[in-house]
Amino acid sequence: MHTDHLEARAAASLLPNPRVGVVVPKYKQRIVARNRLKRRLRELARIRLLPALGQLDLLVRAKPGAYRSTFAELTSDIESIARWADSLRQAP
């Protein structure tokens, strides 16, 4: 799934708990900006994604525009991914 600032991939998990991986490529950005983006995405994943996943593993990858996005924009993208993951979990 692709949003404005993120892309996500999901896979069924053999474990009873969900897992989320966050990938933030360098894209010629400073390490401070990269770490800030990783912290934001990890926190959003913990609050918004993990409760909605069930037995899914999810990988969230930042696009270059994610460095310029606000926390509200990232929240909106994560919520879209959570809805998408919930639809995958409920699909037969």
N, C-alpha and C positions, 0 to 999 in steps of 0.2 A: 504494500500500500504506500502511496506517495501523498504527502501533504505539501504545503508551501515550503516548509523548512526542514522536514524530516521524511525519512522513508522507513518502513517497518516490514519485517518478515516474521512469520510465525511458523511453529512446528509443534506437533503433538509431543507431549513429554511423557516419559515413562515414570517420572517421579510424581509423588502426590502433591507437590507444591510447585507453583509457577516460578520461572526464572526470567529475568530481564537482563539483557546485555546492552550496553550503551557504547557506540563507536562515534568518536569525534575526530575526523581527520584533520590534519594540520592546516591545509588550505592557505599556507603562507601567513598564518596568524601568529601572534605572540603566545607564549605558553600561558600567560595570565588569562587571556581571553579564552583559550582552549579549556583551561581548568575551570573557569567560571561557567562555561557552557556545560561541561561535564557534570558539575555540581548541580546545576539547575535541572538538567535532564534526569539525573539520578533521583533527585527529590521528587520531581513530578512522577516518575515511574513508581516510586515507593508509595506515594499518596493516591495516585489516580489509576495506575495500570495494574499493580499487583492484586488489588481486591477484585478486579474484573476478569482476571485471566483463567482461573481454574487450573486445569492441567495443560497449560500451553507454555512453551518457551518462546520468548519474543526478543527480537533484535531490533534496536532502534538506532538508526544511523543519521547523523546530522548532515545536511546539505550546506553548501557555502553560505547561503543566506541566513542560516541559523545564527551565525555570529552577530548579525545586525538586528536580530529580532528581539522584541521585548519579552518579558516573562509572561505577559498575558497572551501574546501570540504563540509562544511555546505551549502554554497551557491549553489553548484551543486546539493545537495540533495533536497534543497528547490525548485530549478527550476524544478527538476523531479516531485516533488509533485504538483507544479503549472501546469505543462503539464497534469498530471493525473487528477487534479481537473477540468481543462478546458475541457478535454474529457468527464468527467462526466456531466458537465454543458450542453454540446452540444448534448449529447446522448438523443434520443427520449424517 
